[in-house]
Amino acid sequence: MTSISNTLLQQRIRNRLIEYFDTSLEEIASWGAFEVINQWEDIVPNGWETAFFTEPVFSPEEQVRIRKFCSTWSLTADATSDNIFSIAELNSSPEWQAFLREAKSALGCFVKRGKFDEDTEQF
């Protein structure tokens, strides 16, 4: 296995975050709530670690958005005791509505600078 620099790893995780934030209620219902919760843990396996999500790959504004989303994700995960596949059920859940709002807010922040290269450090 080839090791990569921390910057390149950050860039790749940043790209996965953008993809994750760009999810819809329909996608969540088709994958199931548990899968969406687990996908976050795949992307951010140790939760929010300030020392990892640093500049220049993550702007200060993006760091705030990730931190806010982590909090909302945690509340949503804790409130989800059943694997939900129903759009109506997801739509009636305050936690999943907050999840979608925070995801869209984070996406809006991240798309300002967009995705970074997967194979070449941009900084």
C-alpha positions as semicolon CSV with decimal commas, in nm:
position;residue;x (nm);y (nm);z (nm)
1;M;0,000;0,000;0,000
2;T;0,127;0,342;-0,095
3;S;0,115;0,614;0,166
4;I;-0,007;0,960;0,077
5;S;0,051;1,297;0,232
6;N;-0,182;1,439;0,493
7;T;-0,279;1,716;0,251
8;L;-0,381;1,469;-0,019
9;L;-0,579;1,268;0,235
10;Q;-0,754;1,588;0,346
11;Q;-0,836;1,673;-0,016
12;R;-0,988;1,328;-0,074
13;I;-1,192;1,344;0,246
14;R;-1,307;1,694;0,155
15;N;-1,437;1,558;-0,176
16;R;-1,623;1,277;0,001
17;L;-1,777;1,532;0,239
18;I;-1,906;1,736;-0,055
19;E;-2,062;1,422;-0,204
20;Y;-2,214;1,330;0,132
21;F;-2,359;1,676;0,190
22;D;-2,515;1,662;-0,158
23;T;-2,775;1,403;-0,061
24;S;-3,150;1,415;-0,094
25;L;-3,441;1,281;0,103
26;E;-3,507;1,037;-0,181
27;E;-3,150;0,906;-0,168
28;I;-3,164;0,863;0,209
29;A;-3,489;0,668;0,174
30;S;-3,348;0,445;-0,100
31;W;-3,028;0,364;0,094
32;G;-3,191;0,354;0,436
33;A;-3,122;0,579;0,733
34;F;-2,869;0,343;0,891
35;E;-2,661;0,334;0,572
36;V;-2,649;0,714;0,555
37;I;-2,546;0,733;0,920
38;N;-2,277;0,470;0,863
39;Q;-2,145;0,645;0,551
40;W;-2,054;0,947;0,764
41;E;-1,857;0,721;0,998
42;D;-1,674;0,581;0,694
43;I;-1,574;0,929;0,581
44;V;-1,502;1,073;0,927
45;P;-1,409;0,759;1,125
46;N;-1,293;0,934;1,440
47;G;-1,552;1,208;1,442
48;W;-1,459;1,571;1,447
49;E;-1,086;1,609;1,505
50;T;-0,983;1,972;1,494
51;A;-0,622;1,877;1,425
52;F;-0,716;1,704;1,098
53;F;-0,962;1,951;0,943
54;T;-0,718;2,236;0,900
55;E;-0,627;2,507;0,654
56;P;-0,553;2,534;0,372
57;V;-0,768;2,235;0,265
58;F;-1,051;2,328;0,504
59;S;-1,124;2,698;0,536
60;P;-1,228;2,838;0,875
61;E;-1,589;2,865;0,750
62;E;-1,581;2,502;0,632
63;Q;-1,445;2,393;0,969
64;V;-1,742;2,560;1,139
65;R;-1,984;2,390;0,898
66;I;-1,830;2,047;0,965
67;R;-1,845;2,102;1,340
68;K;-2,213;2,207;1,321
69;F;-2,295;1,914;1,094
70;C;-2,120;1,668;1,329
71;S;-2,345;1,785;1,610
72;T;-2,659;1,749;1,398
73;W;-2,542;1,411;1,265
74;S;-2,492;1,288;1,623
75;L;-2,842;1,395;1,728
76;T;-2,990;1,234;1,417
77;A;-2,798;0,910;1,470
78;D;-2,908;0,894;1,835
79;A;-3,272;0,955;1,739
80;T;-3,275;0,690;1,465
81;S;-3,364;0,359;1,627
82;D;-3,513;0,199;1,315
83;N;-3,375;0,178;0,964
84;I;-3,605;0,418;0,781
85;F;-3,674;0,374;0,410
86;S;-3,988;0,589;0,393
87;I;-3,968;0,940;0,253
88;A;-4,277;1,035;0,451
89;E;-4,126;0,907;0,776
90;L;-3,795;1,082;0,713
91;N;-3,978;1,399;0,619
92;S;-4,177;1,392;0,945
93;S;-3,865;1,348;1,160
94;P;-3,733;1,676;1,306
95;E;-3,387;1,522;1,333
96;W;-3,374;1,418;0,967
97;Q;-3,509;1,756;0,860
98;A;-3,230;1,923;1,062
99;F;-2,983;1,677;0,908
100;L;-3,088;1,780;0,557
101;R;-3,080;2,152;0,642
102;E;-2,729;2,129;0,787
103;A;-2,608;1,913;0,497
104;K;-2,735;2,167;0,243
105;S;-2,584;2,453;0,442
106;A;-2,248;2,274;0,455
107;L;-2,271;2,194;0,084
108;G;-2,332;2,560;0,004
109;C;-2,020;2,651;0,196
110;F;-1,800;2,380;0,043
111;V;-1,899;2,436;-0,320
112;K;-1,760;2,789;-0,302
113;R;-1,412;2,636;-0,338
114;G;-1,533;2,307;-0,486
115;K;-1,364;1,971;-0,498
116;F;-0,988;1,936;-0,502
117;D;-0,768;1,704;-0,702
118;E;-0,761;1,343;-0,579
119;D;-0,403;1,272;-0,685
120;T;-0,209;1,599;-0,669
121;E;-0,171;1,831;-0,373
122;Q;-0,322;2,168;-0,455
123;F;-0,142;2,351;-0,176
